[in-house]
């Protein structure tokens, strides 16, 4: 059970910069993709996001889980695990939890660099994907399916 909470904490912290960056992609704008790629590659931006991820991880680890477990039990009508009402995610995650936010934050610059490369690659593939989509639409229409 402790590893499950640890995995959730890691996923939430790691996904934060991804969702922020994904909101900025505009499919029909080369300049927006280039801007996004530049921002994701910017060391200052990477450090700023890493700091946010570290802070969010600390906040997440400090969240009390007792009230959530009680609400879950009420919602499902089933008894949940017996957890101290004042327990936090950190308590359930175990002794390595204190290192987790910093370890994830340390990886943020690399992850953002990889996302920048992926954005550039997807942008380069866009004309081919659009052509494939148009071809598929035409094929479906010629078959009389829509």
N, C-alpha and C positions, 0 to 999 in steps of 0.2 A: 504494500500500500504506500509506503514511503516513496518508492521509486516512481509511482504514478504521480504523486504530487510534485515531485522533482521534475518529471517530464512536462507536466502542465506549466510549471513556472518557466522552464526553459523555452517551451513553445511560445508562450505569451510574450516573453521578453524578446525572443528572436524575431517574432513576427511583426513587432511594432514598426521597425523601419521599413519592412516590406510593404505593409498596408499604407503607410504614409507616402511612400514612393509610388505605389501603384495608383494612387488617386491622381497623380500628376501626369500620367501618360494620356496623351490625346492622340488617337490613332491616325488622324490625318495631318499631323503637324510635325514635319522633320525638325523644325527649330525647337519644339517642345521636347522631343525625344533627346535631342542634343543637349538641351538645357538640363533635363533630368539626369542624363548620363554625366554631364559635367558636375552637377551637384553631388551625385553619388560618388564620384571620384575625388571630390575635394576633401583633402585631409582635415581641414577645419570643420567642415560639415560632418565628417565621419566621427570626429572626436565629440562634437556636440551631441550627435545622436547616441554615441556610446555612453556619454554621461547620462542622457535621458533614460536609456535602457537600464543602466546600473541603478538609477534612482527608482525607476518603476519596479525593478526586481526587488529592491529593498522594501518598497511599499507593499508589494504582493506578499512577500514573506511575512510581513507584520500583520496581514489580514487575519482577523479571528475566523475560525472555521466552525465553531460551535453553533452560532446562529444559522449559518448556511446548512449545516447538517440537520438542525431542527426543522428548518423550512422544507428541506428535501423530504424528511420523514413525513411531515404533514401533507405535502403535496402527493406523495406516493402511497401514503397509508401504511407504509412498512417501516419497521424499526431500522434505523441506520446504524453505523458503527458507534460504539460507545466512546465519545470524544468529550474531553473536558470543554465546557462552554467557553473558557478563556484561552483555549489552545489556538495557536496561530499556524499558518502554513509552515513556517520555519520549524515549529515544534514537531509537526508530522513528517517533515522532509528529512529530519535527522541532522547529524553533526556536520555533514558537508554542505548544508544549505547556505551557511554564511559565505561560502566562497562562490556560490553560483552566480549571483548578479555580476560580480567582477569578471568571472570567467567568460560569461556570455558577452559582456561589454567589450572585453579584449578582442573578441572575434568580430565585432560589428564592422570595423573598417574593412576587413577582408570580405565579409559578406556584402557590404555595400559596393566594393570594387567589382565583385562578381555580378551583382545586379546591374551595374553600369555596363559591363560587357554584354550581359544578356539583353539589355534594352537596345544597345547598338545592333546586336545580331537580329533581334526581332524586327527592328526597323528595316534592316537590310532585306529581310525575308518578306516584308509586307507586300510589295508588288506581286510576288509570286503567289502568296496566299490569297490576295484579292482576286487574281486571275483564276485561281482554282475555285474560289467561291462563286465567281461569275459563271464559270463553266458548269459547275454543279447546279446552279440555279437554272441555267438554260437546259440542261439535261432533264431535270425534274419537270420543268414546264413542257418540254417536248414530249415527255411521257404522259402528260395530262394528269399529273398527280396533284397539281395545285392550280 
